[in-house]
Amino acid sequence: MSNPNDIKRKLEKRHARPMSIGAGLGELFRTLGIRASDADLANRWTDIMGTEIASIATLASIKKTRDEKFNIVLRPATPAFALQLSYMSDEITNRINKYFGYDAVGKISFKK
């Protein structure tokens, strides 16, 4: 676990603009090391995917299905990256599943 003083400093950090409750809780969860939900996935996209994937794709949407899986829609930085991302879909799926700790991804699609 992190040093208590580090946690205290992170919690005391002020932001330039007011945060929504979800953003504030996401920051608190990140500080405490708790994995929250699909909103937390969106907030921590770069950390989870790494700079290689996060630089060529952004998270467009996340939808939870009835069977508790996530349908992930990615938006490539340019249309040319859509093919590259399709080849990387297994790696993206593995990183998201590893983050949540279970088989969370049902489908990955791309929005142009």
Protein Blocks (a to p, Z undefined) as FASTA:
>chain_A
ZZfklmmmmmmpccfbdcdfklmmmmmmmmnopafbfmlmmmmmmmmnommlmmmoccfb
dcddfkopacdddddfbfklmmmmmmmmmmmmmmmmmmnopafbfbdcddZZ
